[in-house]
């Protein structure tokens, strides 16, 4: 029961963080969406053997964390939930790519390099996506998607799916609370009631979703998502967008960490 409630709290945490009033939160949602898309494209466009140049893109999430005043531990915990899947995908790379390379005097197979590159790319992209939600919120993000002419059906499906997960978790919490009150001395759920409990849960969530939809229709919902706020792009938003796109372009073309290292060691004067 406690795990379900903690999961429900964790899901709502991003929405709570999106209500902050910081410099990053006040930026236009479409600007933050475009920056995130460009960031994702730049990160995944690197060669599978590239590691050093990817470190330049750590600069973006670090600054967003600082200016948006977000809890680093809460966001990184969600990123770590995804990493085991990436480990499962890339752990076999060293067994298929046997070619050896020398890095810093250490000889390793190129498979380990591709595995580390994949791991870093996943961490950067997932972090950027979570930061977008934590600084924008799903409602404003849906509005930004519609401004970019994303099909209405896709945006609506994305938004309602995100909301339905919360509804499902709330019904799970209520069902488990009712079960624990009827069997206070029992640890967990007995396997004999797993089927009926799952069926009841599905029916309860469908009924709850239907009531939510009826409430939306009573409030004038016709299939088009309306935010109720017509935000205008300001000069500061444009400057923020241009600055990050220029940085991503430079970081993609030049290996900034290597250049900094050469400057420090005096190779480049």
GIFENMO-V16777 format. One record per helix or strand. SS is the DSSP state (A for helix, B for strand). FROM is the first residue (numbers start at 1). LEN is the number of residues. If there is no record, write none. Layout:
BEGIN
{{SS | FROM | LEN} {SS | FROM | LEN}}
END
This chain:
BEGIN
{{A | 2 | 16} {A | 29 | 16} {A | 52 | 17} {A | 72 | 19} {A | 93 | 4} {B | 100 | 4} {B | 106 | 4} {A | 110 | 27} {A | 138 | 10} {A | 152 | 31} {A | 191 | 28} {A | 235 | 19} {A | 256 | 10}}
END
